[in-house]
Amino acid sequence: MAAGDIASRFPIKGPSVSRHLSILKGAGLITERRDGNRILYALAGERLALCLGGFLSVVCPEQVVLRRQTARGRS
């Protein structure tokens, strides 16, 4: 999506959205590509999933144990 399309979904101004996109890009959570004079942004799915998994492992460590037990039970 273009930055303007993303910004239209939130109650903040375009420049703030652009700053947030820059931070997300720096963290490797989104990618960008040029399409003519527009920059299109997309989620970096695998990187995002790894970061979210790491975050949840710290915040909810019991869920990691439950997922492992459930996965073993299916084997």
Buried (B, 14 or more C-beta within 10 A) or exposed (E): EEBEEBBEEEEEEEEEBBEBBEEBBEEEBBBEEEEEEEBBBEEBEEBBEEBEEEEEEEEEEEEEEEEEEEEEEEE
